[in-house]
Amino acid sequence: MRYPHARSGAVSRAGWVRGAAVLAAGLAALCIDVHGVAHADTTEATWAARSASQVRGLDVSGHNPHVDWKATAAKGAAFAYVKATEGVSYTNSYFSQQYNGAAGAGLIRGAYHFARPDASGGRAQADYFLAHGGKWKRDGKTLPGALDIEANAHGDTCWGLSRSAMTSWIAAFVNEYHARTGRHPAIYTAGSWWATCTGNYRGFGRTDPLWIVNQSGTPTPLPAGWNTYTVWQTAASGVFPGDQDVFNGSLKDLKTFALGDYTPPLPAPSWPLVQQGQAGRQVTTVQYLLGARGASLTVDGRFGTGTRDAVVSFQRAQGLTPDGVVGPKTWQHLIVTVRHGDTGAAVRAVQDELKAHGTAVTVDGRFGAGTRDAVITFQKSRGLPPDGVVGPNTWMNLVS
């Protein structure tokens, strides 16, 4: 998404680095064997193949003034989001042309609003959005409006708001939109920004569809509160004009989403990319596991220089590329199989992940009966063998 007057590409998200049992062959490609040897790094290729097979779409703004919608539809686009407004003073002068053009070419389309929490309250911006193209109707052709909430590219990342104030701002927008349309708007955001600016607030995941931006080849990690996504922005350019998106479901599901509530499938588990600048539970897990491997660092859920240095040291010791990024190969070397009776940092990592998945478990580093039962319950929910042992497959499902 872009500011109206920014040069093309000058956006904050450009800096964001960017159910569900896995088929045995896929798991074999992603796991380590009992000797700790990593197999091929296939996660990004797997997601790329999966996204190519999904329902594809695009999102455009005033930076894409003359879209050939018929040609775009012929290339396979099924849906589009069009920028309508920003703050309470800007409207996209090409909105009607783009919005109606998409519909005329047979695309299911919707409008989005670029949030400016520094300009006015969330309720006022929802009203402005609704007055300038953001309405929804149950015609099977209109997607719910979307709130684009992301980093300020020209100032404070969180628009000068505290975490609680940001959460309240989003709630004001969401509640007003819902009150006036009967639909909850989609929320477009990135996991790293959400952690930084809302403190990993979980409340919106129960009602608002997630439009996740992650251009690293995988939609995960997801922001706190969501266990799946509805739309995934995969790239800033591609076969279609504007940004490239995929819908999490079939074309029939897309039409269901346009008509009303839709529950998308859980994303298949994969090893996430975790790197400097990120925050949240996956960073906490990395830090615990580094500690279990002998590193001395603070477990605070923030991937700073200390964590990066520890990752680089671990990668060098394991003969991996020392890039400081925890990707599939590093995960597969880093995880530790734990079971009933074990203690230590790796057990804490398991307990913290179980807690993040909604299990009432104490994070005490002791793998007792309660932790074993929680692991078994989690394994059953993911279609895994319920043996109570946290091995590679269970680890991947936990951290995905």
Buried (B, 14 or more C-beta within 10 A) or exposed (E): BBBBEBEEEEBBBEEBBBEBBBEEEBBBBBBBEEEEEBBEBBBBEBBEEBBEEBBBBBBBBBBBEEBEBEEBBEBEBBBBBBBBBBBBEBBBEBBEBBBEBBBEBEBBBBBBBBBBBBBBBBBBBBBBBBEBBBBBEEEEBBBBBBBBBBBBBEEEBBBEBEBEBBBBBBBBBBBBBBEBBEBBBBBBBBBBBBBBBBBBBBBBBEBBBBBBBBBBBBBBBBBBBBBBBBBBBBBBEBEBBBBBBBBBBEEEBBBBBBEEEBEBEBBBBBBBBBBBBBBBBBBBBBBBBBBBBEBEBEBEBBBBEBBBBBBBBBBEEBEBEBEBBBBBBBBBBBBBBBBEEBEBBBBBBBBBBBBBBEBEBEBEBBBBEBBBBBBBBBBEBBEBEBEBBBBBBBBBBBBB
